Amino acid sequence: MEHPGGGLVATLASDQGATHCLFARVDQGTAAVMRTLRRALILDCDGYETPLFSADGRHIAIRGNAYDNSAEVFEFPSLHRVLAIALGDPSPGYPYPQKWLDQMQSWSRHNIAFGSASGVLWIATPAGALVEVDLETRQAVEHDVLTGSRLSALVATATGELLVAGSGGDLVLLSVLSDPTQTYTTSRDISRAAAVSFLEATAEIPEDVDDLETHLILTDGTRTWEADDLATVTETSATDPTWLQVQAAINKAQTQSE
């Protein structure tokens, strides 16, 4: 993702409890210099795929995780979560029934893409269909592509077409016809403006810090935590993410031992 003078990249840093989606400013010169920024996403568990920006820079999607087939979409630059879905049945917990494992493994790990239309996420399914999800209305439309063949990969080309791979060795290039009553903008100007807005709302982390997490401002798309917030939280509910429950338990144990 470009901004004047360089680019903006997203990468993941994981452990078994949580995953940070970190953003960094890349300054172009004789040698590219990457500077990590304070604002970051925090995701539950680990095992996520590479973050995916939409062509117009308005959304970022993340596919994961190691324990469930999930897909989450966040507005950019606000990082507000606009979509969180489970693909297939939710995890029944360990030990996993073989039927559920077979279903989970039937979903490709590389099955989401943004096409040329703004605000639309495409999802490839094991049944051979593409699901078109409108991120504003949450409406989904299913399109048959390769009936009887599992869709094993999905990617968007630079010009907005969708390239679909099937488990039978098929490779299909699809042009998506937009509704003529709608107008979509995918210009680089919109993407650059989003990057600039994000950079203006955050700051770089000093290069010589020992503990990166103490400098991060984290959001899960609905709530935001400063480092000091997480150091003092001791109470959570069963609906809170696993990483937050673990953090609260550690803080509570430390408080009781003092």
Secondary structure, DSSP 4 states (H G I P E B T S, - for coil): -EETTEEEEEEEEE-SSEEEEEEEEEE-SSS-EEEEEEEEEEEESS-PPPPEE-TTSSEEEEEE-SSS-EEEEEETTT--EEEEEESSSPP--SSPPHHHHHHHHHS-SS-EEE-SSTTEEEEE-TTSEEEEEETTT--EEEEESSTTS-EEEEEE-TTS-EEEEETTS-EEEEPPPPPTT------HHHHHHHHHHHHHTS-BPPTT-S-GGGG-EEE-SS-EE-HHHHHH-----TTS-HHHHHHHHHHHHHHHH-
